[in-house]
Amino acid sequence: MLATGCASTTGGGPPAPSPASLARRLEAGHVADTLRTILVAGVRDSAFPGAIAVVGTRDGDVASVAAGTLDWSPSPVPDDRTLWDMASLTKVVGLTSAMMLLVESGSVDLDAPLQRYIGEWRGPNKEAVTVRHLLTHSSGLPAWRPLYKETSSPAEAAALAIATPLDTLPGARMVYSDLGAIILGEVVKRVTGEAFDAFLAKRVFEPLGMRETMFRPPAAVLDRVAPTEVDPWRQRHLRGEVHDENAFALGGVSSHAGLFSTARDLTRLARMYLGGGELDGHRFVSAATIAAFTRVQDSTLSHRALGWETPNGNNSAGRLMSRRAFGHTGFTGTSIWIDPEAGLYVLLLSNRVNPTREHRAIGGVRTTVAEAVMGVVK
């Protein structure tokens, strides 16, 4: 079922400006020049070695601007085919896309107990946890645990995530939880009978023309991968292997982190959302499913939609996006925001964790980018 839950916003609202008129406004407002100034300042301030920002409509990119280089040492300038470690954008690009397909087909019921899909999900109050709870980070699970330190194989890591006790009653509060996302990936695998990466490749990325979105990039493309951290745990500079330690412990393929993708591919995902579930004549999901997954579920708990985050005045959406907007961030320095009321998307991809995760200036850059774009079209 899609429509239940305490929705505080709807998928309706005023129609977006036409893509052509919106493109003209963005170009007249010199948004590309503004984005270039912001990104160059970000490199100068050591927010990241390199980044690309892309703004567009359902018809495609209007402005695409890059700055810096892939590494602090001499290296290429980022472009729309640079492969970035998506980090938690995996939750929306991969996991949420899979869940939309499975819910729309009736294979998964948002309000079914999780125990319907994962029989070993047992323990105090776990019988009350639903799929919707996990998608809205209100299951009662803790935010995280160091699976990579506690287990020695991907199977053990997944089993330990499922065995983790709740620390809050389901539905009582929102705690953003990687563990919940990992467990939802197990639901996808068990319902479909396929490996998580195989299902995404066949049912999400191939139909959407996202040809360079993948887990565990092969050696042949490493020259296009933006390096991330000089990792103190693995004792090496990471390039082409997932930055997130728990995703690494899960074999490099997980539903909470692990995807690598490009600006070109994420543009196609954003265009599908702005097209109400359709891209280039292909119907991915219905407009009703898009609306159901992108509206706030319970405003008494949080501004979370299903998988997605929505603007709250303090997050990376800035203060100018509409209440219908939705987006997400990734720890490595990635973010995506889509505003169907304004009719546009804003991508910011960087490797801000290179060479250390202690670089924290990305938050200000994200907000500045979003507000600069929205200031032109408001």
Secondary structure by P-SEA (a helix, b strand, c coil): ccccccccccccccccccaaaaaaaaaaaaaaaaaaaaaaaaaaacccccbbbbbbccccccbbbbccccccccccccccccccccccccccccaaaaaaaaaaacccccccccccccccccccccccccaaaaaacccccccccccccccccaaaaaaaaaaccccccccccccccaaaaaaaaaaaaaaacccaaaaaacccccccccccccccccccccccccccccccccccccccccccaaaaaaccccccccccccaaaaaaaaaaaaacccccccccccaaaaaaacccccccccccccccccccccccccccccccccccccccccbbbbbccccbbbbbbcccccccccccaaaaaaaaaaaaaaaacc
